[in-house]
Each structure stands twice: as C-alpha cells, then as structure tokens.
Amino acid sequence: MHLKEKIRSLISNIKMLNKEEIEIIVKMTIVDDFKESTLLLKEGQIPTKCYMVVKGCVREYIIKDGEEKSTAFFMEGDTFTPHSRNSKPSKFYWECVEDCILTISNQSFEEEIRAALPRLDAVFQEIAIEKINSAKEEWSQFVTSSPEERYLNLLATRPLLLDRVPQHQIASYLGIKPQSLSRIRKRLTKKKPKTLHPTVTKLT
C-alpha cells in the first residue's frame, strides 16, 4: 500500500471526520522514518512533538531504581502525545522498538491545521476524552488483575505485540520479572497447548 494511502486509511478510522477533512489532513501531514532503537524523547527533555504510528512499534518507558519500566506500546494507528502540555520536562522515554514510519506534529502544525479545519478542535477534544476514558479503564483492569490475567488480557487484545517486542519488555509492561512471565507461559501451555500464542522468539 502506498504511504499516502496507508495514512489515509489510518486517519479514516476517526469516524468524526468527513472525506474532505481527511484529504486535507493527509495532504498536510508530515512523515518521517526512524531506525530501530531511535529515542524520540528522553527523560528531562521538554516534549514538543506528537506522533502517530504509520508503520512500526514505539515503546514508552521510565527508569526507576536503575531499571527500565515499560508503560506503553504504540503500534500502527496509535497516537502518542506528551503527558503534559505545560512545557514540563518529560519523565518518560519514547523508543522505536522497530524501524518506524511516523507522522509528526508540533504546535505550529496544529495551529496551521486548525486554521484550515476549525472543526478539528471539537474532534480533538472528543478523541482526548475517549483516550482518557480508555486509559482509566485499562488502569482499573490492570490494578485489579493478577499477572496471569494481565498476560491473558494482552494475549486477547494485542496478540501481535508479543511477536514484535522482546520478552523482558513485555514482562516489565505486565509488572513482573521475565522469569515470572516464563513460568506463566509454561503453566498456560500445559493447560491449553493448542490455543496459546506461539513461543515468543525475540528474547532478551
């Protein structure tokens, strides 16, 4: 699929936009390539850019007590923005887990596109509300689930992630050690060997 067509397809998932608005956004969109392991944001930097994944996977993490703690993964169609709009230094890192193609926006781009499409303010606000509600639901589920339940939920909702991210990063995201994840996988394999996801081949 041609790059512009892929971007058009992803933006078309925003149901509140009409065809004309989608075409304007596609035409104005800025796209760039990033190699695997590229850091888009580091702790202490003031974030100024927002991204959408056209191709690839980006990991968000923090460093606590000398260890990386994965907090989110973004794949095709996902957008990720600074946690604060108040020019505060970031507590997070954004790292390309794979070679990535990303759309890029900053404040000046947003001003230009809002001038071209004034209705986008309402659209962006609706999207922000949806993301906040989704994050609340995910966090509520996370804190009330056991590690095994968290893994099963990830398996059900984002199975492709398990093929694309190293096992130690998946474990960190689930809030457990890699050894614990291995035990969970072995235990579940004995229970349901035919229905489980194949062994993760990308190891630490």
N, C-alpha and C positions, 0 to 999 in steps of 0.2 A: 504494500500500500504506500502511495506517495505520501511524503511527510505532511504536506498541507491537508491531504485527505484524512490522515490519521488525527491531526489536530482538530479538524472539523468534526470528525466522529466523536472525539472525546468531549468537545465543547457542546455538542448536540445533546449530551446526557443531562445538561442543565435545562430542565423542562420549561423553565420560565422564559427562555429566550426564543424569539421567532427566527425564521430563516435569515431575514435581512440583518438582524443583530449579530447572528452567528457569523455571517460573512464579513461584517465589519471587524469583528474581533479577530477572526482568522487572518485577515489582511494586515492588521496592526501588530499581531503577536510577534514577539522577539524570541528566537530559539537559539540554543547553543548546545554544543557537545561537551561532555565531561568524561574524563577517563576514570576507570575504577580506582578507588581509594582517594579521589579528589575530595578535599574538605571544602565544602561550600560555606561553612560557618564554624567558628571556633569559640570556645568559652572566652568571655571577656570582650569579644568583638561586638560592636553595635550593629545589629542586623538592619539592612536597608532593602533587601530584596525578598520577593515572594516567588514561588516556583510551582509548576505543575509538571508531573512526570509524563512525558510522551512515550519514552521507552527506558527501561532500566529499573533500578531499585535504589532508594536512598534510605539510610539508617539515621535515626536521631538517637543520641545518647548523651549521658552525663558521665563525669568521672567523680566517683565517691570513694574515699578511702583508698585511692590509687587504682581502683578497678572501674572499667567501663560498664555502665548500666544502660542497656538498650531500652528506650522508652517508646519508640515508634518505628514503623517501616512504611515507606511510601512507594507504591508501585503505579503502573500505568493508570492515568486518570486521576490520581490523588494529587491534591494541592497541599502545600505546606507553607506556613507563614510565620513570622516572628511571634513569640508568645506575648510580647509587649510591644505596643506602638509608641511608647514614650521614650524612645532612644536610650533605653537601658541596656547595659552590657548583657550579652546572652549568657545563660547558664548551660546552654546546650551546644553540641556539635552536630553538624549535618555532614554525613559522609556517603559518597557514592559506593554502594556495595558492588555495582556492576558498571560497565560503560553506560553512560546515560545521555539521553536527549531530553532537555528540559526547556519549558517556556520560562521566561524571566520577566518579572515586572518590578518596578520601583515606584516611588511616589510620583515622579514626573510622568511615567507611563500611565498610572492610574488617573492622573488629572487629565491627560490627553484623551483617554478612552471615555472618561465620564463626560467630557465636553462633547464628544461625538455621540455618546449614548447616555443622556441624562438619567434614563430609567434604570441604569445599572446600579445606582445607589440602593434602590429598593431590592434589586436582585441580590446584590452582595450582602445586604442585611439579612435577607431570608436564608442565604447559604450559611452565613455565620451562625444564625440561630440553630439551624439544622446540625451544624458541626458541634456546637456546644452541647446540644441535647444528646447527640450520639456519643460524645466523649463522656458525659455524665453516666450514660447507660453502660458503656464499656467499663468505666472505673468501678461502678457499683457491682457489676458482674465479676470483675477481677478480684475485688477485696472479699467477696463472699464465696469464692470458689477455691477448691483445693488445687494444688499444682497439676494433678492429673486432669481435673475438669478444665483447667485453663488450656492444657495441651489439646484436649479433645475439642474444645471450642475453636481453637486455632486451626485444627485439622479440618473442621467442618466449614469454617468461614473463609479461611485463606490458605488452602492446601498448596497452592503454587509457591507460597513463601518458603515452605520447607525445602524446596528444591533449589532455592536461589540464595539462601543465607546460611553461613556456617553454623554448625550446631551450637557452639558456645554462645553465639549471639542470640539464637532462639532461646536458649536456657536463660540467659540474662533477661530477655524480654518477659519470660514467664516468671521471673523472680526466683529462680532456682539455680543450682550448680549443674554443670554439664553431666556430672556423674549421676545426679538425680534424674535428669532427663533421660539418660540412657536406661536407667532402671525402669522408669515409667514405660518407655517404648518396649522394652523386653517383656514387661508384665502384660501389656496390652496385646503384644504379638502372640503370646501364648493363649490369650482369651479369644482373639478374633484374627487369626493369621491371614484370612482371605480378604478382609475389608479394610485393613490398615494401609496407610501410606507406605510406600517402599522405603527402605532404609535411606536416611539422608547420607549422601555420598560426599558432600562438601564438609570436611571436618576441620577441626581447629588446627 
